[in-house]
Amino acid sequence: MSEPVRLVIWDLDDTFWAGTLAEGPVTQIAERQETVRTLARRGIPSAICSRNDASQVKGELEAHGLWDYFVFPSINWDPKGPRICALIETAQLRPATVLFIDDNPSNLEEARHFCPELQVAGVDFISQMLESPQFAGKEDPALTRLRQYQALEQRQTDAQNAPDGVESFLRQCDIRVTIRYDLAGCLDRIVELVNRTNQLNFTKRRLPDNAEEARRELATLLQSHDIQAGLLHVVDRYGDHGDTGFYMLRNGSELLHFCFSCRILGMGVESWLYQRLGRPRLAVSGAVLSDPVRDKREIDWIRLADGTSAEQASEPGSRLFDWVAARGGCDLQALSHYFRLGSPQVLGEFNVGRNGFDARVDHSVFLRYAIEGFAPEAVEEASRIGYRAEDFRTLLTSPREGAGLIILSFWADVSYSLYRHRRLGFTVPFALSGRANHREDARSATVEELPVELRRGWMAQALGTLQTDYDYVGPIGEAHFKENLGIILRALPPSAQVVLLASNARLSDSRSGVTHTSTDNLKLNQWLTDVAPLHPKTQVVDIRDAIASEAEVLDWSHFDRLVYYRLYQLICRHCRAPS
């Protein structure tokens, strides 16, 4: 035997008990009864595949308090091989994780013929079973795993008998999903899902086999500012299915992990989540039992739950806003992830990297141009230094129905200098790849300062255009910024609540213990505070209020993943939609 066993299938006559039930009374074997109970306390349930009369078997096991310790009983006079395959499929397990015990070698051979990967054993193995490492299981004194399989059994029975089809049945199941984002106390379960699930593990990226190394690698990933991740807890009217799914996204666009327990197979949870995440890139590896990428169904039978765990009790976001729109840098890209899971429509407009060029469309001048209009000739000139026509457009001002929220971050305004086109007079920021300080005049740079791969490409030409056609303005001034912000706020849908995200103005050096303060960020925050009260439904939220410790501050504008989640909670508490 190789893989850990997750289900034991028992023959009964002369295996679980002594004698043949159809021929008269049988003798129960106390050691084997206790083995079934012990396996259940280790999270390993037992099933039955026996040639017998089902009502007689149930009566015999009920008489000894054992019937409820068995799931998926297959009791009839048909050949065992096909029945065992069907039982394993019903239990949503792989044959390699199942053991079949029978006193008849021909039955064992028949079962292996139909399920080649199935583990099999004769009666002599029963006394050794509990000492075998394949049956160590996981301590489960409450018999949670057994109850979950019983719920699955009942659920499948009801689904088969549903008169109006599977989807109609699912709508009656009251499937609720809670997503946990603070994962520090859940690392072991996540490692288990990533490394042990197969049928619904879509990327099959594994963590190290060593438990400590796996936890360490996972914890490091979860601290990254560009990572979004959640652990799914699924409950329906049949019971609590437990923590049964995990996802990890990078930059909101690529799924690194997307895995689920087979206990929720057929519910559509994986497709529901994939749609909620915005259908990000998912490279499916190996065989899986569903296809969320091609699943176009409207999954209306699953809802995001409120208050089904301690963490979610104050969770504001299952359906706080009918739509959310965000414009900013990577800070708002990370923040938008949490709104996407709870709101039916989430729009994001973020800065874009293009072949070494950072298109800072999150600067206030771009949103103002999008509102007031930008001449085609100006678009053509701006394209010569890296911008595109779409950079001067926005969907934020489009009218929308329902309760809306708009989040704006203008951190780029104080981090990037503006350049004025000498002939046309428009101003745009320009970020030269490889430079740490984007407030300095990039026109003084030489081609040799560019990364080697860009010296002969378009970036070198863009630098030449900047030097010949533009004047250096420097970081935006107070009057210019406030004018931009006023124009922007007046153009937004009047029914929407607006949040202006204040920037981080403090950074601690862990090596020296010195705390640095950014006067530029402090000035930006003051400008926001000055303008916001002049506009209804507009308020400033400080990201500092979402930071629990300085260790979560990675640099001036990047933070531990959980900071963005707390910021999401903070914004939702500040902006509760009217009931």
Wavefront OBJ file of the C-alpha trace (Angstrom):
o trace
v 0.000 0.000 0.000
v 1.272 3.471 -0.855
v -1.176 6.382 -0.618
v -2.955 7.288 2.620
v -6.376 5.653 2.724
v -9.412 7.936 2.865
v -12.172 5.289 2.699
v -12.375 1.614 3.666
v -14.911 -0.598 1.855
v -15.866 -3.693 3.840
v -17.247 -7.019 2.773
v -19.422 -8.350 5.591
v -19.841 -12.159 5.634
v -16.734 -13.817 7.112
v -14.963 -10.458 6.897
v -16.545 -7.864 9.157
v -18.420 -10.543 11.081
v -18.165 -14.325 11.326
v -20.729 -16.333 9.380
v -23.124 -15.738 6.481
v -26.114 -13.573 7.262
v -28.349 -15.159 4.614
v -27.857 -18.560 6.231
v -28.583 -17.625 9.849
v -27.267 -15.626 12.781
v -23.766 -14.149 12.521
v -21.201 -13.468 15.216
v -20.000 -9.936 15.625
v -16.250 -9.468 16.087
v -15.610 -6.761 18.698
v -12.115 -5.951 17.384
v -13.506 -5.159 13.919
v -16.343 -3.081 15.310
v -13.800 -1.021 17.235
v -11.637 -0.721 14.117
v -14.502 0.947 12.254
v -15.106 3.326 15.158
v -11.393 4.170 15.461
v -11.087 4.800 11.738
v -14.035 7.195 11.947
v -12.302 9.080 14.807
v -9.296 9.422 12.491
v -11.410 10.917 9.742
v -11.487 7.713 7.651
v -15.076 6.560 7.045
v -16.154 3.028 6.156
v -18.441 1.817 3.366
v -19.989 -1.557 2.506
v -19.928 -3.729 -0.582
v -21.700 -6.988 0.235
v -23.841 -9.649 -1.432
v -26.724 -9.658 0.982
v -30.238 -8.514 1.684
v -30.057 -4.786 2.473
v -32.827 -4.759 5.101
v -31.211 -7.678 6.989
v -27.805 -5.980 6.987
v -29.245 -2.689 8.220
v -31.111 -4.467 11.038
v -27.984 -6.360 12.117
v -25.781 -3.274 12.183
v -28.413 -1.103 13.873
v -28.754 -3.716 16.610
v -25.102 -3.142 17.488
v -25.095 0.662 17.007
v -22.949 0.460 13.882
v -25.190 1.377 10.936
v -24.427 5.104 11.219
v -20.682 4.422 10.999
v -21.045 3.300 7.374
v -21.622 5.408 4.274
v -22.563 4.521 0.689
v -23.747 0.961 1.500
v -23.841 -1.163 -1.652
v -25.818 -4.236 -0.577
v -27.349 -6.475 -3.261
v -26.551 -9.630 -5.237
v -24.812 -8.038 -8.233
v -21.096 -8.542 -9.027
v -18.858 -6.496 -6.753
v -16.366 -5.060 -9.257
v -18.673 -2.584 -11.023
v -20.372 -1.716 -7.753
v -17.089 -0.794 -6.091
v -16.167 1.483 -9.008
v -19.568 3.179 -8.756
v -19.233 3.531 -4.985
v -15.819 5.201 -5.293
v -17.139 7.573 -7.939
v -20.099 8.427 -5.723
v -17.722 9.145 -2.832
v -15.765 11.430 -5.229
v -12.441 9.757 -4.433
v -9.627 8.267 -6.442
v -9.361 4.441 -6.264
v -5.753 4.773 -5.069
v -7.041 6.324 -1.807
v -9.565 3.518 -1.128
v -9.051 0.078 0.469
v -11.385 -2.856 -0.203
v -11.337 -5.753 2.284
v -12.820 -9.165 1.418
v -12.212 -12.742 2.545
v -12.599 -14.047 -1.022
v -9.487 -13.577 -3.220
v -11.591 -13.765 -6.385
v -13.632 -10.777 -5.214
v -10.423 -8.850 -4.619
v -9.166 -9.699 -8.096
v -12.482 -8.721 -9.642
v -12.385 -5.371 -7.861
v -8.812 -4.726 -9.047
v -9.813 -5.672 -12.570
v -12.459 -2.932 -12.637
v -10.430 -0.434 -10.534
v -6.733 -1.135 -11.218
v -5.470 1.504 -8.749
v -7.678 0.254 -5.901
v -5.902 -0.952 -2.761
v -7.121 -4.400 -1.636
v -6.484 -6.650 1.349
v -7.635 -9.904 2.866
v -9.019 -10.521 6.335
v -5.567 -11.068 7.859
v -4.723 -7.407 7.311
v -7.511 -6.117 9.570
v -5.540 -6.682 12.776
v -2.610 -4.638 11.363
v -4.679 -1.844 9.846
v -4.675 0.667 12.684
v -0.888 0.435 13.057
v -0.239 1.091 9.377
v 0.873 4.663 8.504
v -1.605 4.683 5.603
v -4.405 4.733 8.204
v -3.036 7.436 10.514
v -5.677 9.826 9.254
v -6.273 13.059 11.118
v -7.716 13.310 14.602
v -11.476 13.802 14.282
v -13.172 12.988 17.594
v -16.346 14.806 16.522
v -16.618 12.506 13.456
v -16.777 15.569 11.222
v -15.502 13.776 8.142
v -18.019 10.934 8.602
v -20.829 13.483 8.897
v -19.628 15.202 5.733
v -19.766 11.950 3.785
v -23.219 11.242 5.191
v -24.334 14.682 4.016
v -22.811 13.989 0.595
v -24.643 10.669 0.463
v -27.989 12.256 1.295
v -27.345 15.134 -1.080
v -26.624 12.795 -3.989
v -29.713 10.742 -3.230
v -31.869 13.855 -3.258
v -30.236 15.099 -6.459
v -30.950 11.814 -8.237
v -34.589 11.991 -7.162
v -35.050 15.690 -8.002
v -37.903 15.952 -10.528
v -36.806 19.220 -12.183
v -33.134 18.632 -12.894
v -29.816 19.313 -11.189
v -29.854 23.118 -11.265
v -33.338 23.243 -9.786
v -32.138 20.921 -7.028
v -29.056 23.098 -6.392
v -31.249 26.168 -5.962
v -32.967 24.374 -3.094
v -29.677 23.525 -1.369
v -29.030 26.996 0.123
v -25.306 26.871 -0.698
v -23.396 29.561 1.191
v -19.715 30.375 0.774
v -17.607 32.271 3.280
v -14.196 33.485 2.118
v -11.510 33.888 4.749
v -8.644 36.247 3.913
v -6.672 36.277 7.160
v -4.989 32.937 6.584
v -2.297 32.837 9.270
v -4.208 30.221 11.276
v -5.174 28.142 8.234
v -1.801 27.325 6.660
v -1.948 23.587 7.390
v -5.373 23.230 5.757
v -4.234 25.231 2.726
v -1.129 23.065 2.346
v -3.375 20.007 2.527
v -5.655 21.341 -0.204
v -2.756 22.337 -2.450
v -0.792 19.102 -2.039
v -3.529 16.472 -1.672
v -6.394 17.527 -3.917
v -6.335 16.281 -7.496
v -9.751 16.036 -9.128
v -10.443 19.742 -8.588
v -6.869 21.042 -8.371
v -6.631 23.068 -11.553
v -3.014 24.292 -11.528
v -1.471 21.408 -9.534
v 1.321 23.668 -8.304
v 2.507 21.892 -5.188
v 4.176 23.155 -2.030
v 7.175 21.330 -0.477
v 6.447 17.912 1.021
v 8.082 18.982 4.280
v 5.292 20.578 6.353
v 7.457 23.297 7.873
v 8.941 24.279 4.515
v 5.476 24.312 2.957
v 4.101 26.625 5.653
v 7.090 28.937 5.346
v 6.845 29.170 1.547
v 3.101 29.759 1.707
v 3.409 32.419 4.424
v 6.024 34.289 2.392
v 3.785 34.309 -0.678
v 0.814 35.531 1.334
v 2.708 38.618 2.498
v 3.227 39.929 -1.038
v 1.391 43.086 -2.083
v 0.598 41.627 -5.514
v -0.970 38.430 -4.143
v -4.672 37.979 -3.380
v -5.809 34.759 -1.727
v -8.748 33.260 0.118
v -9.899 30.057 1.802
v -13.482 28.997 1.039
v -15.800 27.527 3.649
v -18.930 25.913 2.193
v -22.203 25.254 3.991
v -25.553 24.079 2.625
v -28.763 22.654 4.022
v -27.136 19.237 4.265
v -24.424 20.424 6.631
v -21.063 22.109 6.999
v -18.628 20.944 4.314
v -15.718 22.749 5.960
v -12.778 24.565 4.401
v -13.020 23.121 0.922
v -11.380 25.551 -1.502
v -8.350 27.805 -1.885
v -7.308 30.317 -4.508
v -4.233 32.490 -4.969
v -4.115 35.262 -7.561
v -1.165 37.325 -8.731
v -1.939 40.929 -9.714
v -5.595 40.036 -10.002
v -4.936 38.407 -13.367
v -3.311 34.960 -12.965
v -4.376 32.079 -10.745
v -1.365 30.433 -9.110
v -3.522 28.076 -7.037
v -7.143 27.093 -7.632
v -8.037 23.908 -5.776
v -11.077 22.398 -4.089
v -12.023 19.347 -2.093
v -13.996 16.730 -3.981
v -16.657 17.088 -1.270
v -18.113 20.034 -3.179
v -17.935 18.428 -6.619
v -21.105 19.133 -8.546
v -22.101 22.242 -6.589
v -20.544 24.639 -9.080
v -18.474 26.422 -6.421
v -15.330 26.486 -8.565
v -17.187 28.036 -11.525
v -18.973 30.527 -9.265
v -15.668 31.654 -7.756
v -13.924 31.830 -11.143
v -16.654 34.144 -12.409
v -16.498 36.258 -9.239
v -12.732 36.659 -9.668
v -13.313 38.137 -13.114
v -12.318 35.032 -15.111
v -8.526 35.475 -14.654
v -5.920 33.494 -16.553
v -6.025 29.836 -15.472
v -3.545 27.359 -16.909
v -5.205 24.000 -16.206
v -2.740 21.197 -15.542
v -3.614 17.513 -15.846
v -7.035 15.903 -15.624
v -9.800 17.664 -13.679
v -13.482 16.900 -13.246
v -14.948 20.277 -14.189
v -14.226 23.168 -16.526
v -14.864 26.580 -14.923
v -13.195 28.377 -17.847
v -15.841 27.175 -20.305
v -18.719 27.081 -17.850
v -20.995 29.923 -18.980
v -23.903 29.133 -16.661
v -25.359 31.872 -14.501
v -24.709 30.312 -11.129
v -27.502 31.833 -9.086
v -27.739 29.059 -6.481
v -24.626 30.090 -4.497
v -24.378 33.168 -2.325
v -21.540 34.847 -0.491
v -22.392 34.473 3.177
v -22.304 37.062 5.940
v -21.557 36.138 9.511
v -20.853 32.422 9.066
v -17.472 32.679 10.804
v -15.960 34.875 13.476
v -13.948 36.780 10.899
v -16.967 37.392 8.682
v -19.308 38.478 11.455
v -18.511 42.139 10.757
v -17.863 41.574 7.064
v -19.617 44.291 5.093
v -19.215 43.243 1.531
v -21.525 40.500 0.273
v -23.787 42.981 -1.531
v -23.038 46.452 -0.186
v -22.823 48.166 -3.580
v -24.443 47.436 -6.922
v -21.310 48.663 -8.633
v -17.800 49.750 -7.685
v -15.342 51.719 -9.813
v -11.693 52.254 -8.898
v -8.930 54.262 -10.551
v -5.368 54.311 -9.309
v -2.158 52.325 -9.132
v -1.441 48.832 -7.892
v -2.863 49.830 -4.505
v -6.357 50.012 -5.959
v -5.820 46.941 -8.108
v -5.199 44.953 -4.907
v -8.125 46.621 -3.134
v -10.563 46.024 -6.005
v -10.142 42.274 -5.621
v -12.205 42.225 -2.431
v -15.004 44.319 -3.888
v -15.098 42.069 -6.954
v -16.107 39.084 -4.822
v -19.071 40.892 -3.310
v -20.368 43.332 -5.907
v -21.933 42.333 -9.230
v -20.064 44.986 -11.231
v -16.514 46.170 -10.531
v -14.639 48.462 -12.909
v -10.910 49.092 -12.594
v -8.696 51.625 -14.371
v -5.066 51.216 -13.353
v -1.587 52.212 -14.450
v -0.140 49.964 -17.135
v 3.393 48.725 -17.853
v 4.316 48.604 -21.541
v 7.709 47.293 -22.620
v 9.613 49.132 -19.915
v 7.335 52.179 -19.892
v 5.104 52.892 -16.905
v 1.941 54.534 -18.236
v 0.808 56.471 -15.160
v -2.809 56.908 -16.180
v -3.618 57.085 -12.465
v -2.279 60.689 -12.466
v -5.073 63.242 -12.119
v -4.261 64.938 -15.448
v -5.387 61.848 -17.381
v -8.790 61.671 -15.711
v -9.270 65.391 -16.306
v -8.354 64.964 -19.995
v -10.792 62.058 -20.225
v -13.555 64.287 -18.842
v -12.808 67.469 -20.795
v -11.583 65.811 -23.980
v -8.137 65.436 -25.538
v -7.460 66.499 -29.098
v -6.497 63.793 -31.627
v -3.319 65.735 -32.451
v -2.376 65.720 -28.765
v -3.032 61.959 -28.569
v -0.712 61.449 -31.536
v 2.031 63.508 -29.909
v 1.648 61.733 -26.551
v 1.877 58.360 -28.317
v 5.441 59.220 -29.334
v 6.508 58.975 -25.674
v 4.529 55.819 -24.898
v 0.884 56.712 -24.316
v -2.120 55.401 -26.226
v -5.533 56.788 -27.079
v -7.237 54.619 -24.434
v -5.140 56.296 -21.726
v -7.198 59.457 -22.239
v -10.587 57.779 -21.750
v -12.592 56.706 -18.716
v -15.780 54.868 -17.843
v -16.015 56.418 -14.367
v -18.329 59.202 -15.473
v -20.826 56.904 -17.213
v -24.265 56.886 -15.523
v -25.119 53.670 -13.677
v -28.126 52.437 -11.757
v -28.094 51.397 -8.130
v -25.844 52.117 -5.155
v -22.352 52.897 -6.401
v -18.913 53.505 -4.944
v -15.978 55.220 -6.674
v -12.475 54.963 -5.182
v -9.717 57.248 -6.426
v -6.004 57.167 -5.656
v -3.766 59.951 -6.934
v -0.506 58.881 -5.323
v 1.219 59.182 -8.705
v 0.636 62.959 -8.670
v 3.370 63.583 -6.112
v 5.681 60.770 -7.258
v 5.938 61.593 -10.979
v 6.906 64.857 -12.638
v 4.931 66.477 -15.439
v 6.263 67.531 -18.835
v 4.607 70.171 -21.020
v 4.456 69.768 -24.777
v 6.025 72.929 -26.191
v 3.709 73.363 -29.148
v 0.364 71.996 -27.913
v 0.646 72.882 -24.226
v -0.694 69.658 -22.648
v 1.125 68.125 -19.684
v 1.704 64.423 -18.952
v 3.973 62.485 -16.601
v 6.877 60.461 -17.942
v 8.633 57.605 -16.142
v 12.010 56.567 -17.472
v 12.573 52.862 -16.950
v 15.368 52.094 -14.493
v 15.269 55.396 -12.591
v 14.426 55.295 -8.897
v 13.347 58.955 -8.633
v 10.669 59.912 -11.136
v 10.507 63.467 -9.818
v 13.861 64.291 -11.404
v 14.047 65.690 -14.935
v 14.239 62.614 -17.197
v 15.414 64.771 -20.115
v 18.902 64.869 -18.602
v 19.236 61.100 -19.027
v 21.273 59.496 -21.776
v 20.481 56.440 -23.839
v 23.284 54.617 -22.023
v 21.283 54.863 -18.780
v 18.498 52.758 -20.257
v 18.410 48.998 -19.754
v 20.402 47.314 -22.521
v 17.305 45.818 -24.180
v 15.732 49.290 -24.545
v 18.663 51.258 -25.921
v 17.845 50.513 -29.559
v 14.064 50.293 -29.116
v 11.205 52.728 -28.873
v 12.222 53.940 -25.387
v 15.365 55.524 -26.794
v 13.238 57.295 -29.396
v 10.744 58.363 -26.698
v 13.573 59.878 -24.661
v 14.721 61.808 -27.712
v 11.176 63.099 -28.271
v 10.912 64.147 -24.624
v 14.162 66.112 -24.920
v 13.220 67.937 -28.108
v 9.463 68.488 -27.733
v 8.749 68.843 -24.000
v 9.635 71.163 -21.117
v 10.122 69.907 -17.579
v 7.371 71.130 -15.211
v 8.074 69.048 -12.116
v 5.583 67.533 -9.666
v 2.090 68.927 -9.804
v 1.402 72.021 -7.718
v -1.376 72.551 -5.202
v -3.537 74.798 -7.377
v -3.251 72.512 -10.404
v -4.098 69.393 -8.411
v -7.069 70.943 -6.638
v -8.406 72.245 -9.938
v -8.090 68.757 -11.467
v -9.760 67.125 -8.482
v -12.655 69.573 -8.472
v -13.340 68.949 -12.171
v -13.175 65.197 -11.614
v -15.503 65.129 -8.598
v -18.109 67.322 -10.300
v -18.159 64.980 -13.322
v -18.776 61.761 -11.363
v -22.298 60.285 -11.069
v -23.970 62.280 -8.272
v -25.562 59.206 -6.718
v -22.217 57.486 -6.089
v -20.254 57.663 -2.881
v -16.637 58.683 -3.470
v -13.544 57.709 -1.502
v -10.236 59.530 -1.961
v -7.396 57.346 -0.735
v -4.821 59.228 1.314
v -1.216 58.149 0.733
v 1.231 56.618 3.164
v 3.384 59.387 4.632
v 5.589 57.348 6.962
v 8.206 54.645 6.412
v 10.281 52.938 9.089
v 13.750 51.556 8.390
v 13.874 48.183 10.157
v 17.675 48.150 10.138
v 18.338 51.589 11.624
v 15.053 52.059 13.452
v 14.672 55.500 11.859
v 11.233 56.627 10.719
v 11.089 58.772 7.582
v 8.268 61.155 6.766
v 7.267 62.147 3.238
v 6.405 65.848 3.115
v 5.124 65.352 -0.444
v 2.641 62.695 0.643
v 1.582 64.833 3.593
v 0.892 67.708 1.210
v -1.182 65.452 -1.084
v -3.223 64.229 1.872
v -3.880 67.801 2.981
v -5.023 68.767 -0.525
v -7.452 65.840 -0.511
v -8.746 66.867 2.901
v -9.235 70.446 1.709
v -11.247 69.482 -1.387
v -13.367 66.557 -0.167
v -15.755 68.579 2.092
v -16.706 70.737 -0.892
v -18.323 67.760 -2.631
v -21.279 65.704 -1.324
v -20.759 62.010 -0.587
v -16.965 62.415 -0.800
v -14.584 61.458 1.983
v -10.912 60.771 2.535
v -9.797 57.391 3.880
v -6.222 57.000 5.094
v -4.453 53.732 4.296
v -2.558 54.204 7.566
v -5.743 53.247 9.395
v -5.523 49.781 7.804
v -1.912 49.096 8.840
v -1.543 46.957 11.970
v 2.250 47.154 12.279
v 5.176 48.754 10.482
v 6.286 45.290 9.367
v 3.333 45.368 6.945
v 4.746 48.425 5.144
v 6.961 47.072 2.359
v 7.814 50.501 0.908
v 6.110 53.871 0.469
v 3.311 52.481 -1.703
v 3.285 48.675 -1.242
v 1.971 46.735 1.720
v 1.299 43.302 3.114
v -1.703 41.657 1.433
v -3.837 41.947 4.568
v -3.522 45.741 4.617
v -5.621 45.897 1.450
v -8.224 43.597 2.959
v -8.475 45.772 6.082
v -8.689 48.824 3.857
v -11.608 47.179 2.059
v -13.347 46.581 5.399
v -12.626 50.145 6.481
v -14.074 51.663 3.309
v -17.183 49.500 3.551
v -17.782 50.596 7.136
v -17.382 54.248 6.129
v -19.607 53.942 3.070
v -22.481 51.689 3.951
v -25.048 51.969 1.208
v -28.464 53.226 2.348
v -30.910 50.404 3.028
l 1 2 3 4 5 6 7 8 9 10 11 12 13 14 15 16 17 18 19 20 21 22 23 24 25 26 27 28 29 30 31 32 33 34 35 36 37 38 39 40 41 42 43 44 45 46 47 48 49 50 51 52 53 54 55 56 57 58 59 60 61 62 63 64 65 66 67 68 69 70 71 72 73 74 75 76 77 78 79 80 81 82 83 84 85 86 87 88 89 90 91 92 93 94 95 96 97 98 99 100 101 102 103 104 105 106 107 108 109 110 111 112 113 114 115 116 117 118 119 120 121 122 123 124 125 126 127 128 129 130 131 132 133 134 135 136 137 138 139 140 141 142 143 144 145 146 147 148 149 150 151 152 153 154 155 156 157 158 159 160 161 162 163 164 165 166 167 168 169 170 171 172 173 174 175 176 177 178 179 180 181 182 183 184 185 186 187 188 189 190 191 192 193 194 195 196 197 198 199 200 201 202 203 204 205 206 207 208 209 210 211 212 213 214 215 216 217 218 219 220 221 222 223 224 225 226 227 228 229 230 231 232 233 234 235 236 237 238 239 240 241 242 243 244 245 246 247 248 249 250 251 252 253 254 255 256 257 258 259 260 261 262 263 264 265 266 267 268 269 270 271 272 273 274 275 276 277 278 279 280 281 282 283 284 285 286 287 288 289 290 291 292 293 294 295 296 297 298 299 300 301 302 303 304 305 306 307 308 309 310 311 312 313 314 315 316 317 318 319 320 321 322 323 324 325 326 327 328 329 330 331 332 333 334 335 336 337 338 339 340 341 342 343 344 345 346 347 348 349 350 351 352 353 354 355 356 357 358 359 360 361 362 363 364 365 366 367 368 369 370 371 372 373 374 375 376 377 378 379 380 381 382 383 384 385 386 387 388 389 390 391 392 393 394 395 396 397 398 399 400 401 402 403 404 405 406 407 408 409 410 411 412 413 414 415 416 417 418 419 420 421 422 423 424 425 426 427 428 429 430 431 432 433 434 435 436 437 438 439 440 441 442 443 444 445 446 447 448 449 450 451 452 453 454 455 456 457 458 459 460 461 462 463 464 465 466 467 468 469 470 471 472 473 474 475 476 477 478 479 480 481 482 483 484 485 486 487 488 489 490 491 492 493 494 495 496 497 498 499 500 501 502 503 504 505 506 507 508 509 510 511 512 513 514 515 516 517 518 519 520 521 522 523 524 525 526 527 528 529 530 531 532 533 534 535 536 537 538 539 540 541 542 543 544 545 546 547 548 549 550 551 552 553 554 555 556 557 558 559 560 561 562 563 564 565 566 567 568 569 570 571 572 573 574 575 576 577 578 579
